[in-house]
């Protein structure tokens, strides 16, 4: 029996991240740093917890990966879009937290790859300051034929054509489970097909931009504008739990 956190051969879910051992690469998505400052300006008093909660989760992920090699480093950490939150400017909170996050990640990897998300239109000054390049069409892992792309647009590239697996973020998938009068929403990974390719959808790393209930809310990503009943779901709580196909969840939850 394969481990519950094995989404596909050679692809594991560790916490809210995707680990690809063959490539020594970790994929994370949708951090939305700086979200609290935008909410505060709108009169919503949100404590600034997102950065600390993300770093705490990442530390646990690194411990899981490095548990047998205390001084090891990940080769690549791929940030699959929406590192920051604001569309039209870089807020003071975003400047500080984004730079702090990149420095934190640099201590645990050899290279950081920035994939542009729809919230990253003006990430350029931060990337330039850190001497990093932003990949607008996604990042292709050649050995595994995996294309990591944000998911708000479908790319028209040779790497997309060559890819066997596509990894997206953007959607922030989640599933709400009800017991008696109590309902809890859990972030989840999804896996299905897109144009005969395997498609893996990452949950958001953000503690605030939580998620879209894929059983009942409107779907955003063009990759997911299809019948999702055959997609499989892995729910994230204290560990990764395989929950089977969406169609069975809908049936069991009476939706």
Legacy VTK file of the C-alpha trace (Angstrom):
# vtk DataFile Version 3.0
C-alpha trace
ASCII
DATASET POLYDATA
POINTS 255 float
0.000 0.000 0.000
1.401 3.401 -0.995
1.756 6.082 1.710
-1.210 8.432 2.041
0.958 11.421 1.160
2.117 9.953 -2.191
0.143 11.877 -4.826
1.884 10.241 -7.783
5.069 8.207 -8.327
7.931 10.360 -7.059
5.660 13.194 -5.884
4.852 13.600 -2.185
2.716 16.005 -0.195
4.533 17.209 2.921
2.339 19.589 4.861
1.115 22.203 2.368
4.088 21.678 0.034
4.940 19.290 -2.773
8.241 17.418 -2.538
9.839 15.895 -5.652
12.841 13.874 -4.394
14.238 13.046 -7.859
14.576 16.779 -8.562
15.413 17.687 -4.932
12.753 20.339 -5.415
10.044 21.692 -3.120
7.015 23.510 -4.543
4.943 25.952 -2.489
2.231 28.334 -3.617
0.079 31.330 -2.689
1.752 32.834 0.375
-0.026 36.203 -0.070
2.407 38.059 2.169
1.202 41.512 3.137
-2.495 40.620 3.057
-3.062 41.959 6.581
-1.913 45.496 5.737
-4.432 45.691 2.888
-7.203 44.485 5.208
-6.148 46.980 7.902
-6.418 49.830 5.395
-9.962 48.670 4.640
-10.834 48.910 8.326
-10.589 45.175 9.018
-8.404 44.649 12.076
-6.480 41.516 11.205
-3.457 40.576 13.357
-0.277 40.053 11.363
0.048 36.296 11.700
0.539 35.113 8.121
4.347 35.342 7.964
4.952 33.614 11.297
2.475 30.820 10.579
3.967 30.146 7.142
7.544 30.035 8.465
6.436 27.683 11.249
4.844 25.337 8.696
7.910 25.506 6.462
10.242 24.680 9.351
8.224 21.502 9.971
8.405 20.648 6.261
12.182 21.116 6.227
12.538 18.922 9.321
10.522 16.195 7.601
12.706 16.348 4.478
15.995 16.600 6.373
15.211 14.186 9.216
17.913 11.759 8.074
20.339 14.446 6.840
20.525 17.288 9.318
22.790 19.505 7.178
21.216 18.748 3.808
19.865 21.427 1.493
17.007 21.386 -0.953
18.278 22.052 -4.462
15.328 24.193 -5.550
12.398 25.823 -3.806
9.824 26.831 -6.409
7.394 29.538 -5.280
4.467 28.914 -7.598
2.972 32.383 -7.667
1.337 34.922 -5.356
4.289 35.366 -3.046
2.817 38.787 -2.197
-0.775 39.987 -2.130
-1.223 43.548 -3.404
-2.001 44.017 -7.111
-1.198 47.705 -7.568
1.709 48.466 -5.247
4.277 46.977 -2.911
3.217 47.802 0.621
5.650 48.343 3.476
4.623 45.026 5.019
5.148 43.244 1.696
8.648 44.669 1.243
9.761 43.511 4.677
8.021 40.135 4.786
8.841 39.151 1.205
12.540 39.892 1.671
12.543 38.143 5.061
10.809 35.107 3.535
13.287 34.870 0.648
16.197 35.098 3.099
14.599 32.404 5.261
14.177 30.104 2.253
17.730 30.774 1.012
19.068 29.229 4.215
17.390 25.937 3.299
17.977 25.658 -0.442
20.534 26.274 -3.189
18.171 28.138 -5.531
14.797 29.888 -5.339
12.604 29.912 -8.441
9.917 32.624 -8.628
6.931 31.735 -10.805
4.731 34.747 -11.482
1.182 34.623 -10.131
-1.668 37.001 -10.834
-0.847 38.899 -7.597
2.821 39.274 -8.613
2.521 41.864 -11.385
4.881 44.245 -9.587
7.134 41.707 -7.884
9.958 42.855 -10.204
11.648 45.386 -7.848
11.896 42.783 -5.070
13.228 40.123 -7.466
15.762 42.612 -8.871
16.919 43.559 -5.379
17.464 39.847 -4.613
19.013 39.220 -8.073
16.331 36.636 -8.874
14.523 36.045 -12.153
10.742 35.784 -12.376
9.476 32.984 -14.612
6.283 34.166 -16.308
5.551 30.916 -18.163
6.237 28.553 -15.292
9.236 26.372 -14.494
9.962 23.032 -16.162
11.605 20.183 -14.257
13.240 18.340 -17.130
14.062 14.999 -15.494
10.505 14.465 -14.264
8.725 16.287 -17.123
6.833 18.372 -14.539
5.696 21.896 -15.396
5.105 24.161 -12.398
2.822 27.037 -13.421
0.594 29.296 -11.331
-2.687 28.240 -12.908
-4.471 31.493 -13.720
-3.630 31.059 -17.415
-2.887 28.067 -19.633
0.589 28.490 -21.152
1.369 27.960 -24.844
4.953 26.825 -24.551
7.068 23.881 -25.677
7.545 22.917 -22.023
3.775 22.697 -21.627
3.569 20.387 -24.640
6.425 18.207 -23.330
5.139 18.014 -19.763
3.579 14.848 -18.369
2.518 16.451 -15.087
1.324 20.000 -14.422
1.453 21.502 -10.933
-0.677 24.597 -10.304
-1.665 26.847 -7.423
-4.041 29.811 -7.735
-7.237 27.953 -6.779
-6.497 27.480 -3.041
-8.533 24.219 -2.965
-10.311 23.274 0.257
-13.122 20.973 1.371
-15.709 21.609 4.088
-16.693 18.638 6.240
-19.717 18.684 8.501
-20.374 16.771 11.699
-23.776 17.494 13.266
-24.027 21.308 13.430
-20.276 21.864 13.170
-18.536 22.515 9.846
-14.748 22.588 9.406
-12.909 23.644 6.248
-9.656 21.886 5.380
-7.072 22.782 2.776
-6.445 20.020 0.268
-4.434 18.829 -2.693
-6.310 17.780 -5.804
-5.165 15.428 -8.540
-6.873 14.782 -11.848
-6.302 15.177 -15.573
-5.924 18.075 -17.983
-5.549 17.267 -21.678
-4.357 13.735 -20.801
-1.680 15.106 -18.482
-1.659 14.572 -14.720
-2.757 17.754 -12.947
-1.893 18.453 -9.298
-3.421 21.452 -7.541
-1.622 22.868 -4.493
-3.314 24.324 -1.418
-2.346 27.858 -0.405
0.442 28.377 2.118
-1.348 31.491 3.366
-2.971 31.460 6.798
-5.459 34.130 5.627
-6.211 33.488 1.928
-7.579 30.144 3.034
-9.356 28.458 0.206
-12.175 27.681 -2.207
-14.508 24.845 -1.228
-14.276 22.814 -4.428
-17.504 20.978 -3.586
-19.709 24.070 -3.686
-17.902 27.327 -4.599
-17.093 28.815 -7.990
-13.860 27.514 -9.533
-11.377 30.098 -10.860
-8.550 28.300 -12.673
-9.043 27.537 -16.379
-7.324 24.196 -15.711
-10.289 23.274 -13.490
-13.124 24.417 -15.748
-14.221 20.811 -16.153
-16.067 18.071 -14.341
-14.027 17.445 -11.178
-15.873 14.303 -10.069
-12.948 11.994 -10.960
-10.374 14.196 -9.213
-8.854 12.787 -6.028
-8.444 14.812 -2.832
-5.872 14.768 -0.027
-6.883 16.781 3.043
-4.260 18.502 5.205
-4.651 18.575 8.969
-2.088 17.185 11.430
-0.849 15.133 8.469
-1.924 14.320 4.907
-5.097 12.212 4.593
-6.240 10.601 1.352
-9.997 11.234 0.961
-10.675 9.571 -2.382
-12.567 10.937 -5.365
-14.624 14.122 -5.360
-17.689 12.257 -6.623
-17.620 9.994 -3.568
-17.152 12.928 -1.210
-20.127 14.678 -2.803
-22.219 11.539 -2.419
-21.184 10.945 1.203
-21.769 14.597 2.119
-25.109 14.710 0.339
-24.151 17.403 -2.173
LINES 1 256
255 0 1 2 3 4 5 6 7 8 9 10 11 12 13 14 15 16 17 18 19 20 21 22 23 24 25 26 27 28 29 30 31 32 33 34 35 36 37 38 39 40 41 42 43 44 45 46 47 48 49 50 51 52 53 54 55 56 57 58 59 60 61 62 63 64 65 66 67 68 69 70 71 72 73 74 75 76 77 78 79 80 81 82 83 84 85 86 87 88 89 90 91 92 93 94 95 96 97 98 99 100 101 102 103 104 105 106 107 108 109 110 111 112 113 114 115 116 117 118 119 120 121 122 123 124 125 126 127 128 129 130 131 132 133 134 135 136 137 138 139 140 141 142 143 144 145 146 147 148 149 150 151 152 153 154 155 156 157 158 159 160 161 162 163 164 165 166 167 168 169 170 171 172 173 174 175 176 177 178 179 180 181 182 183 184 185 186 187 188 189 190 191 192 193 194 195 196 197 198 199 200 201 202 203 204 205 206 207 208 209 210 211 212 213 214 215 216 217 218 219 220 221 222 223 224 225 226 227 228 229 230 231 232 233 234 235 236 237 238 239 240 241 242 243 244 245 246 247 248 249 250 251 252 253 254
